[in-house]
Amino acid sequence: MERITELLVPFKEIKQQLGELDTLFVSFYEWLAGQYDPASGGFYYARSSYDMDNFILDN
C-alpha cells in the first residue's frame, strides 16, 4: 500500500501540471481560424503576414 501512495503523489503533481499547460491552448482553435484565408484555402504563419503583398500562404 505504501508503494501505491508513493506513485500517486507524482501522478497528482503531473496531472496538475498538465492541467496548467492545457490553459495555454484554450483559445488555440480561435487563433487558428483567424490564420485561415478562405480565398486561397491556406494559412498565414503570423497575423502580420496579412498585409504582406509578396507573402505566399502555406497550402
C-alpha positions, 0 to 999 in steps of 0.5 A: 500500500505504501508503494501505491501512495508513493506513485500517486503523489507524482501522478497528482503533481503531473496531472496538475501540471498538465492541467496548467499547460492545457490553459495555454491552448484554450483559445488555440482553435480561435487563433487558428481560424483567424490564420485561415484565408478562405480565398486561397484555402491556406494559412498565414504563419503570423497575423502580420503576414496579412498585409504582406503583398509578396507573402505566399500562404502555406497550402 
